[in-house]
Amino acid sequence: MRTTKGAAILATSAAMALVLGACSGGGNGGGGDDAGGGGGEGAVVEGDGDVIDINSHAREDLEQGGTLRIAIGEGLPSQWNPMHVNGNEGDIDDVRDLMAVRMWDYDAEGVPSPNPNYLEDYEVDDSGDQQVVTLNLNPDAVWNSGESITWEDVAATLTICDGTNDVQCVQTGPYEAIESVEQGENEFQVVITYDGIRPDWQSPLDEVVPASAIADDQMFNERWLEYHEEDWTGPYVIDDINDAQQIITLVPNENWWGDAPLLDEVQFHAMSTESQPNAFQNGELDAFEVGPDPNAYNTASQVADAEIRTAAAPDWRHVTFNSEAGVLQELEVRQAIQKGINREAIAASDLAGLPEELQLQLGNHLYVNGQDGYQDNTGEFAYDPDAASAQLEEAGWEMNEETGIRERDGEPLQVRFMVLTGVPVSENEGQLIQEQLREIGIDVQLQQQDVATWGEALSNGDFQMIAFSWLGTQYPLANIAQIYGNPETNESNYANLNNPELNELIREVDSEADPERRTELANEVDQMIWESGHTLPLYQRPQIYATVSNLANYGAYGFHQMRPENWGYVAE
């Protein structure tokens, strides 16, 4: 499961992640007070490099036709709603990319510009105390039902998750900042008024869903448990969902008004992470995400007429602590565990065999290496088993010399670590953390969890510690509350930890217009997250894809977003 677009997405391994910020895109925010042009410069990026590796080609270089077979994680989607907490998975998002309203293009640096297929242009007025954004939608854009995409769809998307409805949203923060959404001069003009100045105003506007499909709370939560063609649009449409073979097949959408898709068919094959490299090697797949898996990397590297594509990305792997479970309810225990885990050793083990430039340590919960504002805030929570032991002693956890496990009031110091069965990265981390924490007197019990149900267990809080990945966003400061805000309104706060002081500081970041001051506040937030024992960053997750060599405009995007109608094969 992977999880992106405007919010954070979950990721556990190559095929398992959650996305930061559903229904919102990437980019470094901004927007200014000037008008946004159409243009569509984000459609095809010229050239590849450290930040993007997709075999970039102009459409005229590519042949018409062909089938693209892509691997996704085990199990077909069970929640199609991109705004629902259970739909915030990277694998589902991969499928949705071909048939969802994506309002923005993102260049290689993550800077947004209007996708003219849906948004002709916009204007931002931030001259007063309240920011007003006017969007001019493309009047040619329609849902598969034949109905036009209008201001009402934008309004429904921006208000359903504002915290006033009984719905299970990925996040509420960006929507709570919206004071009103109104029709402008016609049904294709949208006027959005914010409660103040919002530097990341583009974030919740990346993806729009039809108003008719989220008309009430029950529809939001339950309608999307099944796929409904009329709720979608875009260059491709689902032709078949084969439950027996675990394949979703998409074909060009005859109602599409933009550039015609180049491919005849795109297939998404749901399969276990460990089976994907061999399927690629045997010619059953044309592309799969390698992720932080050295064995998969080595297997794919040896396939003829194939290549490995890599890029820097805002994705990162971490351990989340459930602050409502067992001994993890104690701040001192969570802090001691942070000091007792050797993150450098885990990264070295997980990433052994990958190119050295892809092995990046991480000391921040908001920024990754290479982003403006990044600084290592690990501080006192760096690996220090002596300090960890001392903190546990002070909290009353005394070592039982016979068992090697600490006790208090006759109870052993024991925690459960959820391991995803058959996911090598997860299994490796479980074993390493078990060994490392035993050195400071903590008994770690490994809790095996089936890959198909791990997301449900996570949402239900049926864990104490778990490692997975967040697939980041181009808006590093737009979605802080999604993971770290009040869990009563942010269901992606899987640590179930509420800090009113932190919530207030997050609100300051959300509305701070001065970039330098905003960065300072963000790093204050990060230091507070470290102190709370909420989440322990392990390393920056490398973005690595294996593809057949003649596949163009697909692979390691980094901060970029490629329109799927431009995927294709290089003409011979």
Secondary structure, 3 states (H helix, E strand, C coil): CCCCCCEEEEEEECCEEEEEECCCCCCCCCCCCCCECCCCCCCCCCCCECCEECCCCCHHHEECCCEEEEEECCCCCCCCCCCEHHHCEHHHHHHHCCCCEECEEECCCCCEEECCCCEEEEEEECCCCCCEEEEEECCCCECCCCCECCHHHHHHHHHCCCCCCCCCECCCHHHHCEEEEEECCCCCEEEEEECCCCCCCCHHHCEECCHHHCCCHHHHHHHHHCCCHHHCCCCEEEEEEECCCCEEEEEECCCCCCCCCCCCEEEEEECCHHHHHHHHHCCCCCEEECCCCHHHHHHHHCCCCEEEEEECCCCEEEEEECCCCHHHHCHHHHHHHHHHCCHHHHHHHHCCCCCHHHCEECCCCCCCCCCCCCCCCCHHHCCCHHHHHHHHHHCCCEEECCCCEEEECCEECEEEEEEECCCHHHHHHHHHHHHHHHCCCCEEEEEEECHHHHHHHHHHCCCCEEEEEEECCCCCCCCHHHHHCCCCCCCCCCCCCCCHHHHHHHHHHHHCCCHHHHHHHHHHHHHHHHHHCCEEEEEECCEEEEEECCEECCCECCCCECCHHHCEEECC
